[in-house]
Structure formats: structure tokens, C-alpha cells
């Protein structure tokens, strides 16, 4: 590759026909090493997806940097708790999040914190 040096390219074809190319400057890497790295990359993708979908890390409405850092830290902490719960009970991240939200809604409906004054 011009301006970069020698590289090794791998072509991976999935069962459904999708083609993916991997390039590396590690000329000693073999297909097994590439598969190991692909699995690690997938684990990182799963982590980011769960952090966004289950812990709402991207939904911070604060403007100050400190508040945003606090929000991200709490989202990561929530993800760690969901992961611990998954390994302890086998309940997925999504099921656990749904159970928490469902219980919070049930508790609020049973005893609302703020009552609206009657209008009639």
C-alpha cells in the first residue's frame, strides 16, 4: 500500500453472503488471529449498543462538562450492574431493564408523588 507499507488483507464471507475485508500491517497474522480480533471487536460493539440502548448514555440533556461526565459514569455503572445481573441470573440486559422500568411505573401508579389538583 503506497505511503503505508506492506499489509495483509483478509476476505471474510459470512453465511448469508456478506463480504467483509480486513487489512492489517501485522504480516504474521493468520486467519485464526483475525477471527480472534473479530470476536473482540464484536464484543466491543455489543457493549456500546447495550450502553446506548439499555443505559441511555446518549440521552444526557445537561450542558456542563461535569454533568455530562457524571451521566456517562452513571450509565457505565448501570451497565456494570446489568452485566452482573446477567451473569448471576441469566436474565438479559433488555429483560432486566424492562423489569426495572415496569416496576417503577407500577410503584408510581400505586402511589404517585405529585397529584394534580382537581379541575372541576
N, C-alpha and C positions, 0 to 999 in steps of 0.2 A: 504494500500500500504506500503510495507516494507520500513523503513527508512524515510517515509514521514508522515504517519499518515492516519487517515480516510479520504476518498474522496467520492464524489458523482459523478456518471457517467451518462451522458445523451446520448441517441441514437436518432439522428435526421435523418429521411428518407425523402428525397426530392421527389417531384412529379415524377421526371424522374428515381427514384430508387437509386440515390446516397445515401450512408450511411455515416454519419459523427458522430463521438463520441466527446463529450465534457466532460472533467473532471475538478472538482473544489474541493477546500478544504472548501468551504462555504456550510456546510451541510444543512443550512436553505434555500438555493436557490431552487426555484421551476421552472417549465417549462416556466412560463411567464418571470421570471427573466433571464433565459437562452436565451430566444428569444430576449429580450431587449438588452442583451450584444452582441448577434449575429448581430443584426441590427447595433449597434455601430461599431462592427468590420468591417462590410461590408462598412460602410461609410468611415472608415479609408482606406480600400482597394481602394475604388473609388478615394479618394483624392490622394493616392500615384500613381495610374495608370494615372490619369489626369496630375499630376505634371510631370511624366516621358514622357507621350505621347504628351501632348499639350504644355508643357513649356520646354521640353528638359533639365531637370535638370541633367541628367546623361551624357550629352554631353560636359561637360567642358573640354577644352584642356589645361587649364592653369596648371602649376605645383606648384606654390606657394600656401600656405595655405590661404593667404588673398584673392587672386584672386578666389580661389575655393569657399570661403565663400561668396564673393561678387556675384559670379554666382548663388549660391544656393539662396541667398537673393533676387536677381532679378527674379529668376524663381518662388519663392513663391509669390513675388509681382505681377508677371504676372498672376499667378493662381488666386490671390485675385481679380484682375481686370476681369478675365474671369468669375469668380463666380458672381461678382457684375453684370456684363453684363447679365448673365443668369437669375438672379433674376429680373432684371429690364426689360428685353425684352423677355425672354423665349427662346432665341437662345442658343443652346447647346455649350459646350466648344469647341467641334470639329468644328462645323459650324463657330463659331467666329474666331477660329484660321485660318481656311481655308480662310475666308473673308479677314483677315489681310494680309496673305501671298499673296493672289490673287491680292489685291490692291497694295502691294509693287512691285510685278512683273510687273503689268500694268504700274505703275509710272516709273519704271526703263526702261521698253521697250519704253516708250514715250519720255524719256529724260535720256539716260544713262550718268552716272557720268564719266566713263572712256571710251574713244573711242580708239580703236586700230588704229594705223597708217595704211594707205593703203599699201598693199604689192606689188601691180602692178604698 
